[in-house]
Amino acid sequence: MRFRLLPSLFWFFFFAWLLLQVAFFISLAERGQTPIDYLAYQRGAEAIERGESPYLPPAQSQEIFRYFHQVEAELLAANARGEGRAFLREFAARPPQPGPYIYPPTLALLVSQLHIRPQVFTGLLLLSILGFVAIWFKATQVHSGWLLLVIGSRDVLATLQGGNVELLILFFTLLAAKLLWDQRMILAAPLIALVLLMKPFYVLFVVAFLSSRDSARLRAKDLRRARSSCPAW
């Protein structure tokens, strides 16, 4: 009985973890704070709405990256003096400084044209994690204990709380791969197009996945042919 309860317990922890993220983002919104990565997309969208380029001039982008390096150096120095936590508190009180917008224009255009607000954006990221897990577990039938990889991943947590669109892109990519595997090309095509418009180099994944899929099916076909021609099988 105890072992039969374990799968449900892992799922409980996973959904509790998701709810904690929801509470975290609600508290951020109440304080008027925006996830730092989303802020870069938002500023790119606002520039497009003004009829300007979403990309900053090279000199301004370099200045931002120099600022990041300066902050890192100051943090290391403060930590060496035993004042690391005090510096982090002071840094948290500064106005947020996102990195310059570096994506193709598609992402900023979508944020602008669809009026995607921070709450909606972070909600989509949470749904993408849930969708990723659903596809993963349905395809592999693994034990629910593997959910601990999601709950305990610092990369997932940092990407989510920073508002990085990568989680959404990865989910769209996985969903497109599932549809391609099931030979639903028409349904997969819009997802692939959207992913490539935001991250063109993901075409490498699509090509590699299709090659692997076709190779696996050819091997399965050869195996069935060999079994049918061998009476011992």
TAWOFEN-V678308 format. One record per helix or strand of 2 or more residues. SS is the DSSP state (@ for helix, = for strand). FROM is the first residue (numbers start at 0). TO is the last residue. If there is no record, write none. Layout:
ss:SS from:FROM to:TO
ss:SS from:FROM to:TO
This chain:
ss:@ from:1 to:29
ss:@ from:35 to:48
ss:@ from:57 to:79
ss:@ from:83 to:91
ss:@ from:104 to:112
ss:@ from:117 to:139
ss:@ from:143 to:150
ss:@ from:153 to:161
ss:@ from:165 to:180
ss:@ from:184 to:197
ss:@ from:199 to:228
